Amino acid sequence: MSNNMKQIVTNSPEETFEAGRQLGLSAKPGDVYTLNGDLGVGKTVFTQGVAAGLGIKEHVNSPTFTIVQVYEEGRLPFYHFDVYRIGDIEEMDEIGYEDYFYGNGLCIIEWAELIEELIPADAKSITIEKNLEKGFDYRIITIRG
């Protein structure tokens, strides 16, 4: 696994969206990203940017109650997972997670640590953190892998 690490500093939701958009523009089929960050840090805004970068016009929301939301209209299929409410890892088998994780689309998985054993070895990680000392909208986005 490569230790490539990139950090992006953003100072507004628009810039966080744009950081996601850049990722969507460069995403390749089969890419899997885990997305970590506290509530309210901008994970949904970032993910909406990714979708925009893929050419998806549909509004993207966190799939809190469905585990996975599928968007097919972009240049790659986009699979947005939120496994926060998963009760049992077997629920992942029931939705056929392997078809998504090892498919031709882009996966973004929120709360991936809850299903750590299922995450592909070559998945990349994205962490969004805030630092209130540097301003209310200051974010540092770290992309590893």
Secondary structure, 3 states (H helix, E strand, C coil): CCCCEEEEEECCHHHHHHHHHHHHHHCCCCCEEEEECCCCCCHHHHHHHHHHHCCCCCCCCCCCCCCEEEECCCCCCEEEEECCCCCCCHHHHHCCHHHHHCCCCEEEEECHHHHHHHCCCCCEEEEEEECHHHCCCCEEEEEEC
